[in-house]
């Protein structure tokens, strides 16, 4: 895992979430992603991945990415290294 969400492009992070969502990721990769999300500024942390409906979004990788981008944009910050605000 990279050390910061801003170190990922949107497509790289989407691929990580898709691998987890589709059951392709190893248990260790899933644990790392959950821990990583807990360290982001996003207030719901890993609930985005583990309980997306509780966060108010669909249980799809694309909805998770859209929610991260929405929150970071509302807070005046880029989410991914290829995103401009």
PyMOL Python script that loads the backbone (N, CA, C, O; Angstrom):
from pymol import cmd

cmd.read_pdbstr("""\
ATOM      1  N   UNK A   1       0.846  -1.189   0.000  1.00  0.00           N
ATOM      2  CA  UNK A   1       0.000   0.000   0.000  1.00  0.00           C
ATOM      3  C   UNK A   1       0.886   1.246   0.000  1.00  0.00           C
ATOM      4  O   UNK A   1       1.946   1.286   0.626  1.00  0.00           O
ATOM      5  N   UNK A   2       0.423   2.233  -0.707  1.00  0.00           N
ATOM      6  CA  UNK A   2       1.100   3.524  -0.682  1.00  0.00           C
ATOM      7  C   UNK A   2       0.723   4.225   0.616  1.00  0.00           C
ATOM      8  O   UNK A   2      -0.258   3.864   1.266  1.00  0.00           O
ATOM      9  N   UNK A   3       1.504   5.222   0.985  1.00  0.00           N
ATOM     10  CA  UNK A   3       1.332   5.845   2.299  1.00  0.00           C
ATOM     11  C   UNK A   3       0.191   6.853   2.385  1.00  0.00           C
ATOM     12  O   UNK A   3      -0.227   7.217   3.484  1.00  0.00           O
ATOM     13  N   UNK A   4      -0.320   7.308   1.240  1.00  0.00           N
ATOM     14  CA  UNK A   4      -1.315   8.372   1.253  1.00  0.00           C
ATOM     15  C   UNK A   4      -2.252   8.203   0.064  1.00  0.00           C
ATOM     16  O   UNK A   4      -1.831   7.753  -1.001  1.00  0.00           O
ATOM     17  N   UNK A   5      -3.505   8.556   0.240  1.00  0.00           N
ATOM     18  CA  UNK A   5      -4.481   8.459  -0.841  1.00  0.00           C
ATOM     19  C   UNK A   5      -4.047   9.287  -2.047  1.00  0.00           C
ATOM     20  O   UNK A   5      -4.277   8.888  -3.188  1.00  0.00           O
ATOM     21  N   UNK A   6      -3.426  10.427  -1.802  1.00  0.00           N
ATOM     22  CA  UNK A   6      -2.956  11.304  -2.880  1.00  0.00           C
ATOM     23  C   UNK A   6      -1.824  10.678  -3.696  1.00  0.00           C
ATOM     24  O   UNK A   6      -1.466  11.205  -4.749  1.00  0.00           O
ATOM     25  N   UNK A   7      -1.260   9.572  -3.230  1.00  0.00           N
ATOM     26  CA  UNK A   7      -0.213   8.883  -3.980  1.00  0.00           C
ATOM     27  C   UNK A   7      -0.785   7.946  -5.037  1.00  0.00           C
ATOM     28  O   UNK A   7      -0.038   7.382  -5.837  1.00  0.00           O
ATOM     29  N   UNK A   8      -2.097   7.777  -5.043  1.00  0.00           N
ATOM     30  CA  UNK A   8      -2.776   6.916  -6.005  1.00  0.00           C
ATOM     31  C   UNK A   8      -3.469   7.744  -7.076  1.00  0.00           C
ATOM     32  O   UNK A   8      -3.958   8.842  -6.807  1.00  0.00           O
ATOM     33  N   UNK A   9      -3.507   7.210  -8.295  1.00  0.00           N
ATOM     34  CA  UNK A   9      -4.416   7.772  -9.285  1.00  0.00           C
ATOM     35  C   UNK A   9      -5.789   7.188  -8.980  1.00  0.00           C
ATOM     36  O   UNK A   9      -5.906   6.200  -8.254  1.00  0.00           O
ATOM     37  N   UNK A  10      -6.807   7.794  -9.531  1.00  0.00           N
ATOM     38  CA  UNK A  10      -8.155   7.277  -9.316  1.00  0.00           C
ATOM     39  C   UNK A  10      -8.273   5.839  -9.820  1.00  0.00           C
ATOM     40  O   UNK A  10      -8.881   4.998  -9.158  1.00  0.00           O
ATOM     41  N   UNK A  11      -7.701   5.557 -10.976  1.00  0.00           N
ATOM     42  CA  UNK A  11      -7.818   4.206 -11.541  1.00  0.00           C
ATOM     43  C   UNK A  11      -7.062   3.174 -10.711  1.00  0.00           C
ATOM     44  O   UNK A  11      -7.515   2.035 -10.593  1.00  0.00           O
ATOM     45  N   UNK A  12      -5.926   3.546 -10.135  1.00  0.00           N
ATOM     46  CA  UNK A  12      -5.184   2.615  -9.271  1.00  0.00           C
ATOM     47  C   UNK A  12      -5.995   2.259  -8.032  1.00  0.00           C
ATOM     48  O   UNK A  12      -6.077   1.090  -7.653  1.00  0.00           O
ATOM     49  N   UNK A  13      -6.588   3.257  -7.409  1.00  0.00           N
ATOM     50  CA  UNK A  13      -7.342   2.996  -6.189  1.00  0.00           C
ATOM     51  C   UNK A  13      -8.634   2.249  -6.506  1.00  0.00           C
ATOM     52  O   UNK A  13      -9.060   1.392  -5.731  1.00  0.00           O
ATOM     53  N   UNK A  14      -9.254   2.564  -7.626  1.00  0.00           N
ATOM     54  CA  UNK A  14     -10.445   1.832  -8.057  1.00  0.00           C
ATOM     55  C   UNK A  14     -10.108   0.355  -8.234  1.00  0.00           C
ATOM     56  O   UNK A  14     -10.893  -0.509  -7.841  1.00  0.00           O
ATOM     57  N   UNK A  15      -8.956   0.060  -8.817  1.00  0.00           N
ATOM     58  CA  UNK A  15      -8.545  -1.336  -9.014  1.00  0.00           C
ATOM     59  C   UNK A  15      -8.390  -2.056  -7.676  1.00  0.00           C
ATOM     60  O   UNK A  15      -8.789  -3.213  -7.549  1.00  0.00           O
ATOM     61  N   UNK A  16      -7.818  -1.389  -6.684  1.00  0.00           N
ATOM     62  CA  UNK A  16      -7.689  -1.986  -5.346  1.00  0.00           C
ATOM     63  C   UNK A  16      -9.056  -2.325  -4.768  1.00  0.00           C
ATOM     64  O   UNK A  16      -9.262  -3.416  -4.236  1.00  0.00           O
ATOM     65  N   UNK A  17      -9.979  -1.393  -4.873  1.00  0.00           N
ATOM     66  CA  UNK A  17     -11.318  -1.624  -4.331  1.00  0.00           C
ATOM     67  C   UNK A  17     -12.036  -2.709  -5.126  1.00  0.00           C
ATOM     68  O   UNK A  17     -12.731  -3.544  -4.548  1.00  0.00           O
ATOM     69  N   UNK A  18     -11.872  -2.703  -6.446  1.00  0.00           N
ATOM     70  CA  UNK A  18     -12.505  -3.743  -7.264  1.00  0.00           C
ATOM     71  C   UNK A  18     -11.972  -5.128  -6.901  1.00  0.00           C
ATOM     72  O   UNK A  18     -12.744  -6.082  -6.803  1.00  0.00           O
ATOM     73  N   UNK A  19     -10.665  -5.245  -6.703  1.00  0.00           N
ATOM     74  CA  UNK A  19     -10.081  -6.531  -6.314  1.00  0.00           C
ATOM     75  C   UNK A  19     -10.664  -7.020  -5.001  1.00  0.00           C
ATOM     76  O   UNK A  19     -10.956  -8.206  -4.852  1.00  0.00           O
ATOM     77  N   UNK A  20     -10.834  -6.120  -4.055  1.00  0.00           N
ATOM     78  CA  UNK A  20     -11.418  -6.478  -2.764  1.00  0.00           C
ATOM     79  C   UNK A  20     -12.884  -6.855  -2.938  1.00  0.00           C
ATOM     80  O   UNK A  20     -13.340  -7.866  -2.404  1.00  0.00           O
ATOM     81  N   UNK A  21     -13.598  -6.060  -3.665  1.00  0.00           N
ATOM     82  CA  UNK A  21     -15.033  -6.265  -3.868  1.00  0.00           C
ATOM     83  C   UNK A  21     -15.323  -7.569  -4.612  1.00  0.00           C
ATOM     84  O   UNK A  21     -16.319  -8.239  -4.339  1.00  0.00           O
ATOM     85  N   UNK A  22     -14.445  -7.924  -5.555  1.00  0.00           N
ATOM     86  CA  UNK A  22     -14.647  -9.116  -6.371  1.00  0.00           C
ATOM     87  C   UNK A  22     -14.033 -10.379  -5.771  1.00  0.00           C
ATOM     88  O   UNK A  22     -14.097 -11.448  -6.378  1.00  0.00           O
ATOM     89  N   UNK A  23     -13.437 -10.261  -4.582  1.00  0.00           N
ATOM     90  CA  UNK A  23     -12.858 -11.424  -3.921  1.00  0.00           C
ATOM     91  C   UNK A  23     -11.524 -11.868  -4.485  1.00  0.00           C
ATOM     92  O   UNK A  23     -11.086 -12.988  -4.222  1.00  0.00           O
ATOM     93  N   UNK A  24     -10.869 -11.009  -5.257  1.00  0.00           N
ATOM     94  CA  UNK A  24      -9.581 -11.338  -5.857  1.00  0.00           C
ATOM     95  C   UNK A  24      -8.430 -11.024  -4.897  1.00  0.00           C
ATOM     96  O   UNK A  24      -7.385 -11.672  -4.953  1.00  0.00           O
ATOM     97  N   UNK A  25      -8.612 -10.050  -4.030  1.00  0.00           N
ATOM     98  CA  UNK A  25      -7.566  -9.626  -3.098  1.00  0.00           C
ATOM     99  C   UNK A  25      -7.353 -10.686  -2.023  1.00  0.00           C
ATOM    100  O   UNK A  25      -8.277 -11.397  -1.629  1.00  0.00           O
ATOM    101  N   UNK A  26      -6.107 -10.771  -1.559  1.00  0.00           N
ATOM    102  CA  UNK A  26      -5.797 -11.672  -0.452  1.00  0.00           C
ATOM    103  C   UNK A  26      -6.345 -11.081   0.841  1.00  0.00           C
ATOM    104  O   UNK A  26      -6.672  -9.896   0.901  1.00  0.00           O
ATOM    105  N   UNK A  27      -6.443 -11.907   1.865  1.00  0.00           N
ATOM    106  CA  UNK A  27      -6.896 -11.414   3.171  1.00  0.00           C
ATOM    107  C   UNK A  27      -6.004 -10.287   3.659  1.00  0.00           C
ATOM    108  O   UNK A  27      -6.490  -9.313   4.234  1.00  0.00           O
ATOM    109  N   UNK A  28      -4.698 -10.411   3.434  1.00  0.00           N
ATOM    110  CA  UNK A  28      -3.763  -9.376   3.868  1.00  0.00           C
ATOM    111  C   UNK A  28      -4.022  -8.073   3.121  1.00  0.00           C
ATOM    112  O   UNK A  28      -3.993  -7.001   3.726  1.00  0.00           O
ATOM    113  N   UNK A  29      -4.273  -8.148   1.828  1.00  0.00           N
ATOM    114  CA  UNK A  29      -4.559  -6.944   1.044  1.00  0.00           C
ATOM    115  C   UNK A  29      -5.844  -6.271   1.518  1.00  0.00           C
ATOM    116  O   UNK A  29      -5.919  -5.043   1.576  1.00  0.00           O
ATOM    117  N   UNK A  30      -6.843  -7.065   1.852  1.00  0.00           N
ATOM    118  CA  UNK A  30      -8.099  -6.507   2.369  1.00  0.00           C
ATOM    119  C   UNK A  30      -7.841  -5.808   3.695  1.00  0.00           C
ATOM    120  O   UNK A  30      -8.301  -4.685   3.902  1.00  0.00           O
ATOM    121  N   UNK A  31      -7.110  -6.461   4.596  1.00  0.00           N
ATOM    122  CA  UNK A  31      -6.793  -5.857   5.896  1.00  0.00           C
ATOM    123  C   UNK A  31      -6.014  -4.563   5.725  1.00  0.00           C
ATOM    124  O   UNK A  31      -6.282  -3.581   6.418  1.00  0.00           O
ATOM    125  N   UNK A  32      -5.055  -4.553   4.810  1.00  0.00           N
ATOM    126  CA  UNK A  32      -4.271  -3.343   4.564  1.00  0.00           C
ATOM    127  C   UNK A  32      -5.151  -2.215   4.038  1.00  0.00           C
ATOM    128  O   UNK A  32      -4.987  -1.062   4.436  1.00  0.00           O
ATOM    129  N   UNK A  33      -6.078  -2.538   3.152  1.00  0.00           N
ATOM    130  CA  UNK A  33      -6.967  -1.512   2.607  1.00  0.00           C
ATOM    131  C   UNK A  33      -7.893  -0.962   3.686  1.00  0.00           C
ATOM    132  O   UNK A  33      -8.119   0.246   3.753  1.00  0.00           O
ATOM    133  N   UNK A  34      -8.426  -1.833   4.522  1.00  0.00           N
ATOM    134  CA  UNK A  34      -9.295  -1.392   5.622  1.00  0.00           C
ATOM    135  C   UNK A  34      -8.510  -0.483   6.563  1.00  0.00           C
ATOM    136  O   UNK A  34      -8.995   0.583   6.944  1.00  0.00           O
ATOM    137  N   UNK A  35      -7.302  -0.896   6.939  1.00  0.00           N
ATOM    138  CA  UNK A  35      -6.465  -0.075   7.827  1.00  0.00           C
ATOM    139  C   UNK A  35      -6.106   1.247   7.167  1.00  0.00           C
ATOM    140  O   UNK A  35      -6.106   2.294   7.815  1.00  0.00           O
ATOM    141  N   UNK A  36      -5.800   1.196   5.876  1.00  0.00           N
ATOM    142  CA  UNK A  36      -5.440   2.399   5.140  1.00  0.00           C
ATOM    143  C   UNK A  36      -6.594   3.396   5.137  1.00  0.00           C
ATOM    144  O   UNK A  36      -6.387   4.585   5.377  1.00  0.00           O
ATOM    145  N   UNK A  37      -7.807   2.918   4.866  1.00  0.00           N
ATOM    146  CA  UNK A  37      -8.966   3.814   4.839  1.00  0.00           C
ATOM    147  C   UNK A  37      -9.209   4.455   6.199  1.00  0.00           C
ATOM    148  O   UNK A  37      -9.703   5.580   6.275  1.00  0.00           O
ATOM    149  N   UNK A  38      -8.866   3.752   7.269  1.00  0.00           N
ATOM    150  CA  UNK A  38      -9.017   4.331   8.603  1.00  0.00           C
ATOM    151  C   UNK A  38      -8.052   5.490   8.840  1.00  0.00           C
ATOM    152  O   UNK A  38      -8.273   6.297   9.743  1.00  0.00           O
ATOM    153  N   UNK A  39      -6.983   5.587   8.043  1.00  0.00           N
ATOM    154  CA  UNK A  39      -6.009   6.663   8.223  1.00  0.00           C
ATOM    155  C   UNK A  39      -6.257   7.851   7.296  1.00  0.00           C
ATOM    156  O   UNK A  39      -5.569   8.866   7.407  1.00  0.00           O
ATOM    157  N   UNK A  40      -7.221   7.747   6.387  1.00  0.00           N
ATOM    158  CA  UNK A  40      -7.520   8.877   5.501  1.00  0.00           C
ATOM    159  C   UNK A  40      -8.310   9.932   6.269  1.00  0.00           C
ATOM    160  O   UNK A  40      -8.773   9.689   7.383  1.00  0.00           O
ATOM    161  N   UNK A  41      -8.455  11.087   5.668  1.00  0.00           N
ATOM    162  CA  UNK A  41      -9.227  12.155   6.303  1.00  0.00           C
ATOM    163  C   UNK A  41     -10.726  11.926   6.188  1.00  0.00           C
ATOM    164  O   UNK A  41     -11.505  12.586   6.876  1.00  0.00           O
ATOM    165  N   UNK A  42     -11.138  11.005   5.333  1.00  0.00           N
ATOM    166  CA  UNK A  42     -12.559  10.717   5.150  1.00  0.00           C
ATOM    167  C   UNK A  42     -13.149  10.272   6.486  1.00  0.00           C
ATOM    168  O   UNK A  42     -12.663   9.305   7.071  1.00  0.00           O
ATOM    169  N   UNK A  43     -14.181  10.950   6.983  1.00  0.00           N
ATOM    170  CA  UNK A  43     -14.658  10.725   8.354  1.00  0.00           C
ATOM    171  C   UNK A  43     -15.230   9.338   8.633  1.00  0.00           C
ATOM    172  O   UNK A  43     -15.221   8.897   9.782  1.00  0.00           O
ATOM    173  N   UNK A  44     -15.721   8.649   7.626  1.00  0.00           N
ATOM    174  CA  UNK A  44     -16.297   7.324   7.857  1.00  0.00           C
ATOM    175  C   UNK A  44     -15.253   6.219   7.795  1.00  0.00           C
ATOM    176  O   UNK A  44     -15.558   5.063   8.090  1.00  0.00           O
ATOM    177  N   UNK A  45     -14.026   6.559   7.416  1.00  0.00           N
ATOM    178  CA  UNK A  45     -12.934   5.591   7.391  1.00  0.00           C
ATOM    179  C   UNK A  45     -13.260   4.335   6.612  1.00  0.00           C
ATOM    180  O   UNK A  45     -13.778   4.398   5.497  1.00  0.00           O
ATOM    181  N   UNK A  46     -12.951   3.186   7.211  1.00  0.00           N
ATOM    182  CA  UNK A  46     -13.114   1.909   6.519  1.00  0.00           C
ATOM    183  C   UNK A  46     -14.567   1.504   6.334  1.00  0.00           C
ATOM    184  O   UNK A  46     -14.843   0.563   5.589  1.00  0.00           O
ATOM    185  N   UNK A  47     -15.505   2.180   6.987  1.00  0.00           N
ATOM    186  CA  UNK A  47     -16.927   1.874   6.780  1.00  0.00           C
ATOM    187  C   UNK A  47     -17.302   2.062   5.314  1.00  0.00           C
ATOM    188  O   UNK A  47     -18.249   1.443   4.828  1.00  0.00           O
ATOM    189  N   UNK A  48     -16.567   2.907   4.616  1.00  0.00           N
ATOM    190  CA  UNK A  48     -16.792   3.097   3.183  1.00  0.00           C
ATOM    191  C   UNK A  48     -16.697   1.762   2.450  1.00  0.00           C
ATOM    192  O   UNK A  48     -17.472   1.493   1.532  1.00  0.00           O
ATOM    193  N   UNK A  49     -15.751   0.933   2.859  1.00  0.00           N
ATOM    194  CA  UNK A  49     -15.535  -0.364   2.226  1.00  0.00           C
ATOM    195  C   UNK A  49     -16.339  -1.473   2.896  1.00  0.00           C
ATOM    196  O   UNK A  49     -16.896  -2.338   2.220  1.00  0.00           O
ATOM    197  N   UNK A  50     -16.397  -1.444   4.208  1.00  0.00           N
ATOM    198  CA  UNK A  50     -17.012  -2.557   4.938  1.00  0.00           C
ATOM    199  C   UNK A  50     -18.517  -2.432   5.110  1.00  0.00           C
ATOM    200  O   UNK A  50     -19.211  -3.445   5.196  1.00  0.00           O
ATOM    201  N   UNK A  51     -19.037  -1.206   5.163  1.00  0.00           N
ATOM    202  CA  UNK A  51     -20.473  -0.966   5.354  1.00  0.00           C
ATOM    203  C   UNK A  51     -20.941   0.214   4.500  1.00  0.00           C
ATOM    204  O   UNK A  51     -21.424   1.208   5.042  1.00  0.00           O
ATOM    205  N   UNK A  52     -20.807   0.123   3.184  1.00  0.00           N
ATOM    206  CA  UNK A  52     -21.132   1.278   2.331  1.00  0.00           C
ATOM    207  C   UNK A  52     -22.571   1.762   2.466  1.00  0.00           C
ATOM    208  O   UNK A  52     -22.821   2.965   2.382  1.00  0.00           O
ATOM    209  N   UNK A  53     -23.506   0.870   2.668  1.00  0.00           N
ATOM    210  CA  UNK A  53     -24.911   1.298   2.786  1.00  0.00           C
ATOM    211  C   UNK A  53     -25.126   2.133   4.042  1.00  0.00           C
ATOM    212  O   UNK A  53     -25.993   3.007   4.061  1.00  0.00           O
ATOM    213  N   UNK A  54     -24.346   1.874   5.097  1.00  0.00           N
ATOM    214  CA  UNK A  54     -24.433   2.686   6.316  1.00  0.00           C
ATOM    215  C   UNK A  54     -23.895   4.094   6.066  1.00  0.00           C
ATOM    216  O   UNK A  54     -24.292   5.048   6.734  1.00  0.00           O
ATOM    217  N   UNK A  55     -22.995   4.209   5.104  1.00  0.00           N
ATOM    218  CA  UNK A  55     -22.436   5.508   4.730  1.00  0.00           C
ATOM    219  C   UNK A  55     -23.399   6.243   3.793  1.00  0.00           C
ATOM    220  O   UNK A  55     -23.272   7.449   3.581  1.00  0.00           O
ATOM    221  N   UNK A  56     -24.360   5.504   3.237  1.00  0.00           N
ATOM    222  CA  UNK A  56     -25.358   6.111   2.365  1.00  0.00           C
ATOM    223  C   UNK A  56     -25.062   5.982   0.886  1.00  0.00           C
ATOM    224  O   UNK A  56     -25.575   6.750   0.073  1.00  0.00           O
ATOM    225  N   UNK A  57     -24.227   5.002   0.534  1.00  0.00           N
ATOM    226  CA  UNK A  57     -23.898   4.800  -0.876  1.00  0.00           C
ATOM    227  C   UNK A  57     -24.174   3.357  -1.277  1.00  0.00           C
ATOM    228  O   UNK A  57     -24.384   2.487  -0.432  1.00  0.00           O
ATOM    229  N   UNK A  58     -24.167   3.125  -2.591  1.00  0.00           N
ATOM    230  CA  UNK A  58     -24.318   1.773  -3.115  1.00  0.00           C
ATOM    231  C   UNK A  58     -23.070   0.956  -2.795  1.00  0.00           C
ATOM    232  O   UNK A  58     -21.994   1.507  -2.560  1.00  0.00           O
ATOM    233  N   UNK A  59     -23.228  -0.348  -2.789  1.00  0.00           N
ATOM    234  CA  UNK A  59     -22.108  -1.253  -2.521  1.00  0.00           C
ATOM    235  C   UNK A  59     -21.402  -1.601  -3.830  1.00  0.00           C
ATOM    236  O   UNK A  59     -21.399  -2.752  -4.267  1.00  0.00           O
ATOM    237  N   UNK A  60     -20.803  -0.574  -4.445  1.00  0.00           N
ATOM    238  CA  UNK A  60     -20.031  -0.776  -5.669  1.00  0.00           C
ATOM    239  C   UNK A  60     -18.718  -0.012  -5.551  1.00  0.00           C
ATOM    240  O   UNK A  60     -18.670   1.027  -4.893  1.00  0.00           O
ATOM    241  N   UNK A  61     -17.655  -0.507  -6.174  1.00  0.00           N
ATOM    242  CA  UNK A  61     -16.389   0.225  -6.147  1.00  0.00           C
ATOM    243  C   UNK A  61     -16.517   1.637  -6.707  1.00  0.00           C
ATOM    244  O   UNK A  61     -15.907   2.572  -6.189  1.00  0.00           O
ATOM    245  N   UNK A  62     -17.306   1.791  -7.761  1.00  0.00           N
ATOM    246  CA  UNK A  62     -17.467   3.111  -8.377  1.00  0.00           C
ATOM    247  C   UNK A  62     -18.154   4.093  -7.429  1.00  0.00           C
ATOM    248  O   UNK A  62     -17.793   5.269  -7.390  1.00  0.00           O
ATOM    249  N   UNK A  63     -19.131   3.624  -6.673  1.00  0.00           N
ATOM    250  CA  UNK A  63     -19.807   4.488  -5.700  1.00  0.00           C
ATOM    251  C   UNK A  63     -18.857   4.889  -4.575  1.00  0.00           C
ATOM    252  O   UNK A  63     -18.928   6.009  -4.069  1.00  0.00           O
ATOM    253  N   UNK A  64     -17.974   3.983  -4.186  1.00  0.00           N
ATOM    254  CA  UNK A  64     -16.997   4.281  -3.133  1.00  0.00           C
ATOM    255  C   UNK A  64     -16.033   5.363  -3.596  1.00  0.00           C
ATOM    256  O   UNK A  64     -15.722   6.289  -2.846  1.00  0.00           O
ATOM    257  N   UNK A  65     -15.561   5.245  -4.833  1.00  0.00           N
ATOM    258  CA  UNK A  65     -14.668   6.264  -5.393  1.00  0.00           C
ATOM    259  C   UNK A  65     -15.397   7.603  -5.498  1.00  0.00           C
ATOM    260  O   UNK A  65     -14.843   8.643  -5.140  1.00  0.00           O
ATOM    261  N   UNK A  66     -16.624   7.580  -5.982  1.00  0.00           N
ATOM    262  CA  UNK A  66     -17.405   8.817  -6.119  1.00  0.00           C
ATOM    263  C   UNK A  66     -17.606   9.484  -4.766  1.00  0.00           C
ATOM    264  O   UNK A  66     -17.550  10.710  -4.667  1.00  0.00           O
ATOM    265  N   UNK A  67     -17.838   8.699  -3.728  1.00  0.00           N
ATOM    266  CA  UNK A  67     -18.036   9.259  -2.387  1.00  0.00           C
ATOM    267  C   UNK A  67     -16.754   9.886  -1.860  1.00  0.00           C
ATOM    268  O   UNK A  67     -16.790  10.971  -1.280  1.00  0.00           O
ATOM    269  N   UNK A  68     -15.629   9.220  -2.052  1.00  0.00           N
ATOM    270  CA  UNK A  68     -14.353   9.807  -1.633  1.00  0.00           C
ATOM    271  C   UNK A  68     -14.116  11.134  -2.353  1.00  0.00           C
ATOM    272  O   UNK A  68     -13.764  12.131  -1.724  1.00  0.00           O
ATOM    273  N   UNK A  69     -14.307  11.143  -3.665  1.00  0.00           N
ATOM    274  CA  UNK A  69     -14.101  12.367  -4.436  1.00  0.00           C
ATOM    275  C   UNK A  69     -15.051  13.467  -3.995  1.00  0.00           C
ATOM    276  O   UNK A  69     -14.652  14.627  -3.888  1.00  0.00           O
ATOM    277  N   UNK A  70     -16.312  13.113  -3.735  1.00  0.00           N
ATOM    278  CA  UNK A  70     -17.295  14.101  -3.282  1.00  0.00           C
ATOM    279  C   UNK A  70     -16.841  14.735  -1.982  1.00  0.00           C
ATOM    280  O   UNK A  70     -16.839  15.960  -1.862  1.00  0.00           O
ATOM    281  N   UNK A  71     -16.456  13.930  -1.010  1.00  0.00           N
ATOM    282  CA  UNK A  71     -16.086  14.448   0.298  1.00  0.00           C
ATOM    283  C   UNK A  71     -14.836  15.322   0.211  1.00  0.00           C
ATOM    284  O   UNK A  71     -14.801  16.422   0.764  1.00  0.00           O
ATOM    285  N   UNK A  72     -13.816  14.831  -0.482  1.00  0.00           N
ATOM    286  CA  UNK A  72     -12.586  15.611  -0.586  1.00  0.00           C
ATOM    287  C   UNK A  72     -12.828  16.931  -1.325  1.00  0.00           C
ATOM    288  O   UNK A  72     -12.289  17.964  -0.928  1.00  0.00           O
ATOM    289  N   UNK A  73     -13.628  16.909  -2.389  1.00  0.00           N
ATOM    290  CA  UNK A  73     -13.940  18.128  -3.134  1.00  0.00           C
ATOM    291  C   UNK A  73     -14.689  19.122  -2.259  1.00  0.00           C
ATOM    292  O   UNK A  73     -14.380  20.313  -2.263  1.00  0.00           O
ATOM    293  N   UNK A  74     -15.681  18.634  -1.502  1.00  0.00           N
ATOM    294  CA  UNK A  74     -16.427  19.521  -0.599  1.00  0.00           C
ATOM    295  C   UNK A  74     -15.528  20.152   0.447  1.00  0.00           C
ATOM    296  O   UNK A  74     -15.835  21.224   0.969  1.00  0.00           O
ATOM    297  N   UNK A  75     -14.420  19.494   0.754  1.00  0.00           N
ATOM    298  CA  UNK A  75     -13.488  20.014   1.744  1.00  0.00           C
ATOM    299  C   UNK A  75     -12.291  20.708   1.103  1.00  0.00           C
ATOM    300  O   UNK A  75     -11.286  20.971   1.763  1.00  0.00           O
ATOM    301  N   UNK A  76     -12.412  21.004  -0.199  1.00  0.00           N
ATOM    302  CA  UNK A  76     -11.399  21.785  -0.894  1.00  0.00           C
ATOM    303  C   UNK A  76     -10.080  21.081  -1.105  1.00  0.00           C
ATOM    304  O   UNK A  76      -9.041  21.731  -1.219  1.00  0.00           O
ATOM    305  N   UNK A  77     -10.103  19.758  -1.158  1.00  0.00           N
ATOM    306  CA  UNK A  77      -8.870  18.996  -1.309  1.00  0.00           C
ATOM    307  C   UNK A  77      -8.986  18.031  -2.486  1.00  0.00           C
ATOM    308  O   UNK A  77     -10.061  17.493  -2.749  1.00  0.00           O
ATOM    309  N   UNK A  78      -7.876  17.813  -3.191  1.00  0.00           N
ATOM    310  CA  UNK A  78      -7.900  16.752  -4.190  1.00  0.00           C
ATOM    311  C   UNK A  78      -7.842  15.402  -3.477  1.00  0.00           C
ATOM    312  O   UNK A  78      -7.263  15.284  -2.397  1.00  0.00           O
ATOM    313  N   UNK A  79      -8.431  14.415  -4.075  1.00  0.00           N
ATOM    314  CA  UNK A  79      -8.474  13.087  -3.474  1.00  0.00           C
ATOM    315  C   UNK A  79      -7.356  12.209  -4.029  1.00  0.00           C
ATOM    316  O   UNK A  79      -6.667  11.519  -3.278  1.00  0.00           O
ATOM    317  N   UNK A  80      -7.184  12.238  -5.331  1.00  0.00           N
ATOM    318  CA  UNK A  80      -6.193  11.405  -6.014  1.00  0.00           C
ATOM    319  C   UNK A  80      -5.191  12.287  -6.729  1.00  0.00           C
ATOM    320  O   UNK A  80      -5.465  13.457  -7.000  1.00  0.00           O
ATOM    321  N   UNK A  81      -4.027  11.727  -7.037  1.00  0.00           N
ATOM    322  CA  UNK A  81      -2.981  12.564  -7.623  1.00  0.00           C
ATOM    323  C   UNK A  81      -3.325  13.077  -9.013  1.00  0.00           C
ATOM    324  O   UNK A  81      -2.729  14.050  -9.474  1.00  0.00           O
ATOM    325  N   UNK A  82      -4.277  12.440  -9.690  1.00  0.00           N
ATOM    326  CA  UNK A  82      -4.664  12.919 -11.016  1.00  0.00           C
ATOM    327  C   UNK A  82      -5.953  13.738 -11.003  1.00  0.00           C
ATOM    328  O   UNK A  82      -6.531  14.011 -12.055  1.00  0.00           O
ATOM    329  N   UNK A  83      -6.396  14.126  -9.818  1.00  0.00           N
ATOM    330  CA  UNK A  83      -7.635  14.904  -9.685  1.00  0.00           C
ATOM    331  C   UNK A  83      -7.308  16.364  -9.418  1.00  0.00           C
ATOM    332  O   UNK A  83      -6.440  16.684  -8.605  1.00  0.00           O
ATOM    333  N   UNK A  84      -8.010  17.234 -10.107  1.00  0.00           N
ATOM    334  CA  UNK A  84      -7.872  18.661  -9.850  1.00  0.00           C
ATOM    335  C   UNK A  84      -9.164  19.164  -9.244  1.00  0.00           C
ATOM    336  O   UNK A  84     -10.249  18.711  -9.608  1.00  0.00           O
ATOM    337  N   UNK A  85      -9.045  20.103  -8.318  1.00  0.00           N
ATOM    338  CA  UNK A  85     -10.248  20.662  -7.691  1.00  0.00           C
ATOM    339  C   UNK A  85     -10.542  22.030  -8.244  1.00  0.00           C
ATOM    340  O   UNK A  85     -11.517  22.663  -7.839  1.00  0.00           O
TER     341      UNK A  85
END
""", "prot")
cmd.dss("prot")
cmd.show_as("cartoon", "prot")
cmd.util.cbc("prot")
cmd.orient("prot")
